[in-house]
Amino acid sequence: MAATKKRTPKKKFEVPHILLIIAGITLFACLLTYIAPAGVFDVDAKGNAIAGTYHLVERTTVSPLQALLWVKKGIENAASMISLMLIGGGSIACIVGTGAFDDILNYGVYKLSDRSVSVLVPCIVVLMGLLGSFAGTDSMIAFVTVGLVICKRLKLDRICAMGMFYLGYLVGMGATFTGMITMQLMAGVEPMTGMGVRMIVWAMFVALNAWWCTRYAKKITKDPSKSLCGECLAPDEDMEEIKEAKFPLRGIIVVLVMFGIYGFYAIANQKWGWDQSYLVALQIVLAYAAGIIYGQNLNKVSKNFFNGACSMGGISLVMGCARVIGFTLTEGHIMHTLANAAANIIGGSGLAMAGAGLFIFTLIFNLFIPSRTSKMAVMFPVLIPIGDVCGLSRQVVALAYQYGDSISNTLTPMSGPLVGALGLADVSYDQWIKYSAPLMGIFAIISIVLVSFLASIGYVG
């Protein structure tokens, strides 16, 4: 009898690390300096490209070795942005470390757990939207496990756990009106400007997400057979009641202080011309004020701040390395060639179509590189000249990127947080797409209309 051969398991496709993606794009950029036409636009006093002035220049090639030597320069060039990321990461870590958001969420669950689905579900979605806007991180997928407990009590399905908690924070983070500082810096826009529009869009997106999730929850409550998972969850026999939660006065104070700090800087920036140094100082004050309000000793607050800043180290490295792509395309006189080609494609039908084009371009690109911070350094050097040539303001470019970047995060299988959240909730990818894809389509339509309108009126924030 012939011995059976053991089957060697096939290796699953592994998405390349962002550093490898950046290295690949850098090599491709080097190749372009050898084969693509070299050309530049004339620029104005602010460094913006002037439409209609593109012309060919002598070729300047960039070798991979030269690109490698620019890594140090790239990190140094991103120093201002890296400093904001380190301080911001430390500040947010201190706020999360107080447990303020946990206290507010637990109290909300405790007070509303005996109410109808129509009250509890939208409240959770809005709360997660706020949390995502101010302190959104990939670690928030852990909240999905809380969602499963709530869904068992309310006899909802696993999709609802994803919709309330994962999509709740993701939509809030994508439409954030406070966490767009880095994007604005990359686009050459003063931080915290355009808050009015962003707050309106955030409220619109979060409200729509809350309605969508509540609508689905009420539907499967009436008829469990309509669940996309095939069934609803049942309460465990030994499930304990939610423990009593006290009114989270300290948590509310911390959140109000957080709102106040960012709001105050936005006003001070416009009224007194406060620069980023003041923003850094305010974030440090916010971090320690939150710890003091919660009665934490300064040593613990400092440890949280240090750990939060450390968590931004890898992203800071990526931001610096990605600058090499821009150096390569600029020094090789390819950047404006690409911008001219893209502008001819998307800019020939007016400002509105140009804004929509930038949004769609970002939306598609995000399917392959979902990481916002990593992608910014790769895309903005290309998006900015396109926007300049098409006559778009830098504020509109930043908005087109922000909304194009966020919407497809909930659809792409290359998103680590999405895959992790689906695993925690035990929801299949096709079930999730059936729930989220129509909603993301609505968000995309709203974003196109919004960006097109703002582009057409020359919105500058």
Secondary structure, DSSP 8 states (H G I E B T S, - for coil): -----------------HHHHHHHHHHHHHHHHHHS--EE--B-TTS-B-TT--EE-------HHHHHHTHHHHHHHTHHHHHHHHHHHHHHHHHHHHTHHHHHHHHHHHHHTTS-HHHHHHHHHHHHHHHHHHH--GGGGGHHHHHHHHHHHHT--HHHHIIIIIHHHHHHHHT-SSTTHHHHHHTT--TTTTHHHHHHHHHHHHHHHHHHHHHHHHHHHH-GGG-TTSS-----TT----------HHHHHHHHHHHHHHHHHHHHHHHH---HHHHHHHHHHHHHHHHHHTT--HHHHHHHHHHHHHHTHHHHHHHHHHHHHHHHHHHTT-HHHHHHHHHHHHSTT-HHHHHHHHHHHHHHHHTT---HHHHHHHHHHHHHHHHHHHT--HHHHHHHHHHHHHHGGGT-TT-HHHHHHHHHHT--HHHHHHHHHHHHHHHHHHHHHHHHHHHHTT---
